[in-house]
Amino acid sequence: MDTIFIRELRLEALVGIYEWEKHLPQTIELSLEIGIPGSHVWHSDAIADTIDYGKVVERLRVALAEQRFMLLERLAEHVARLILTEFGAPWVKISVAKLGMLRGVKQVGVTIERTGNN
């Protein structure tokens, strides 16, 4: 399957189980691989035949600003469902990480893969 990718996208989100995390947005880092629906884009060279990664990024900025999550797993699932349903991707792989949460650890996070049929 052909994919587009977005790497090291940093966004603000309310995510966490600790009291301070419920009120203070944190910078999270997302990396995404998104399956391209169909195979027409290689012939047409038209943005309408693929997924516009600029629109994906803007949609994620809005979506994560509107909602609070307890767990990174739930945030990743929300992002996956959004991309599958709103952008028509057949497959998506999402990695989401909190930065500098533990002393001596650069990132902690989760990776999930979903298809449009899950």
N, C-alpha and C positions, 0 to 999 in steps of 0.2 A: 504494500500500500504506500502511496506517495503521501508525504506529509509536509505541512509548513510547521515552523517552530518559532516560539517566542521564548527567549532565555533571559533569566535574571531580571524579570519585571518586578519592580519594587512598588508596592502599594501600601496605603494605610488601611488598617482593619481593626475592628474590635474583636479580639479573639483571645480566649483564655478562661481558666477556671478560678484564678485568684481574684480577689476583690479589686485590686488595683487594675487588673486587666479588663475588668468590666466597664471601666470608665475612661481609660487612657488608650487611645489608638496606638497600635504598634506598626512598625514597618515590617512587612512580610515580603518574602521573595517567591515569585512564581516562575516556574519553567513549564512550558506547554509544548506538546506535540499534538498536532491536529490533523486527522486524516482528511484528505481532499476528496470531496464527493465527485464521482465520475472521472472521466479522463479528457474532457473537452478542452480544458484550459491549455494544454500543450499545443493544441491545434488552433484554437481561437485567439489566444493571447489576450483574453478579455477578463477583467476583474469579476464580472458577473458569473463566470464559470469556476470561481474558486472561493475561498474564504478571505475576506479583507481583514488582515491582521490588525490594521489601525482601528477598525470598528470593534474588533474583539477587545483590544486594550481599553478603549473608551468605555465599552459596555461593562467590563470588569471593574473599572474605577467606580462607576456608578453603583453597580451591584454590591460591591464590598463596603461602600460608604453607607448603604441603606440598611445593613443587617449586622447583627452581632452573633458570634459563634462561640460555643464553649470549647470545641475541639478542632484542631486542624483537619482531622478526618472529615468532619461535617462541612467545613469550608471547601475542601477539595471536591467533595461530592457535589456541592452547590455549583461550583465552577464547571465541573464536568457536565452536569445536567443542562446548564445554561448553554454551553457550547454545542452540545448535541442537539438540543431542541431549537434554539434560536438561530443557529448558524448552519444547521443541517449536516454537521460533521458525522461521518459514519463511525469514527473512532477517536478517542482522545486519551492522552496520558498527561496527568497533572502532577507536578511536584510542588509542594508548598512548604516553606520553611520560616521559622522564627529565627531572628538573627541575634546572636549574643545572649541567649537566655540563660545559659549555664557558664560558669567561669571556666575558661579554657576551651570552650566549645564554640566554633564559629556559627554553626547552624544546627537546628534540630527540626525534623519535619517528617513528611509522609509523601509517598508516591502512590497514585492509583491509576488504573486503566479502566476505561469503560467503552462499550460500544452502544450504538443507537438501539440495540435490541435488549440491553440489560434493564 
